[in-house]
């Protein structure tokens, strides 16, 4: 679930914006009365919708294949998934702003996605990593979303239990989007 949402809402929007730059339609959009915010929002919304559809399908597959139902509130999962989607979309936009070509954006995003996934605690527990790696994971937004999904989906945690993770994701959302 986490990996799919990360790729759909972070990787693909970055490639989409850079492809608009390469083709030259961004220059054409600059002369229209459509503002930059509306243009970027129009580019991101389809990926957000697809990300939430994939998240919902993942819940269904987890139930059908493994018999796992969320212990916690689905509302909390969707609310905090929206926050994570905002973070990853912002991260993708930062990469696309600094990339000249689609190939460059793809390599940079792939580099960051691999590191974010491997250092998130999704495959290897953060506590089993060396001390220097544990410190680096503090700067990984994916780590906080993995923690949220585990705490809500498996333990049934509420918003008060997730204050650290929510605060971290809010900080990342502010950093990447403003």
N, C-alpha and C positions, 0 to 999 in steps of 0.2 A: 504494500500500500504506500508506504513512505517513499520508496524508491520511484514508483510510478508518478506520484504527485510531484516529486522533485524534478523529474525529467520533463514532464508535460508542462509544468508551470514555471520552470526556470530556464531550461535548455532551449525549448522550442520558441518561446517569445524572443529570446535573444537572436536566434537565427532569423526569425521573421523580420525583425527591425533592421538587421544588417542587410538582409536581402533587399529591403526597400531602399536602403542607402546605395547599394551596388547598382540597382536598376535605375535609380535616379528619381523615383517617385516622391522621395522626401522633399527634394527641391521643388517639385511641382506642388506639393502640399503646403509648402511655406508661402506660396503666393495666393493661396485660397483663404477665405475667411475662417476656416476651421483652425481652432487653436491647437497648440502642441499637446495640451493635456487631453483634449477630446480625441485627437488622433491616436495617441498612445493608449488611451483607455479602450478605444475601439479595436486596437490591435491585441490587447490583453484579454478582453472579456471572453472571446471564444476559447482561449486556452484555460481560463478559469472554469468555464462551464464544463469543458471536457475533463479537467482535473477532478471536479466534483462528481461527474458521472463515473469516472474510473474509480474514485474512492467508494462510491455507493456500490458499484459492481464488485469491488474487492470485499466489501462487507458481506455481500451475498455469497461470493465464492468461499469465504472463510467459514460461513455457516454451512453451505452445501457440502464442501469437501472435508472440512475438519470438525464441523459441529461446534464451532466457536462463536458464541454470541457476545456482544459487548456487555461487560458488567456495569459499566458507567453509562452516563447519559450520552445519547447520540447527538443531542443539541450541543453539548460541550465539545464533542469531537468535531462537529461541523464548524462551530464558532472558531475554535483554535486552528482548525485546518484552513479557514479563511485567512487568519492572521499569518500562517505559514506560507500560504500561497502569495500573499502580499509581499512577504520577505523574499521569496524566491523570484518572483517577478521583478522586484526591484534589483535583485542581484543580477538577473539576466539583462536588465536595462543598463546597469552600470557596465557590464561587459560589452554590450552592443554599442554603447557610446564611445568606448575606447578602441573598438575594432574597425579596421578599414574594410576588410573583406569577410565574406561568410566563412571561408576556410580558417582565417585567424580566430574568429569568434568561436568556431567549432572546437578548435584545438584548446583554446583558453578555457572554455566551458567544460570540455571533457577532462582537462587537467584538474579543475576545481571540483567537478562532480565526483571523480574518483577519490580525491582526498577527503571531501566532505562525507562521502558514503563510508569509506574505510575508517575514518576517525569519529564516526557518529555513535558508535556503540551498537549499531545494528547487527554487525557480524561478530564483533569481539567486544566483550564488556570493557567499558572505559577503565574500571578499577584494575583490570589485569594488564593495562598498558603501562609502560614506564612513566615515571613522574613527569618528564619533559613532555610526553605525548598527552598526558592528562591535562597539563596546563594549556596546551594548544587547543584541546577540545572545547575549552571555554569560549573560543572564538568561532565555533561551529554552530550555525543555526539549526542544522539538521539534528544535532545531538539533543537539543531541547524538544524538537518535535517528536523524535523517537521516544524520549522520556514521557512526553505527554500521551502519546498513543499507548504506550505500555501501562502507564498509571491509570488512564481512564478506561481503556479497553479491557485490560486484564484485572486491575485492582478495584475499579469503580471510584477512583478519586474524584473529588469535586474541585471547583475553581480555587478554593482557599488552599488546597494542597498543592496547587500548580502555580503559586504566585511567583516563584523563582523563574520557572520556565516561561510564563507569560511575560514577565518583566524583560527577560532576555530577548524574546521574540519581538516585543514592542521596541526595544532598543535597536535591534537589527532592522526592523521595518522603517524606523525613523532614519537610520543611517543610510540605507540603500535608496529610499524614496524621496528624501528631501535634501 
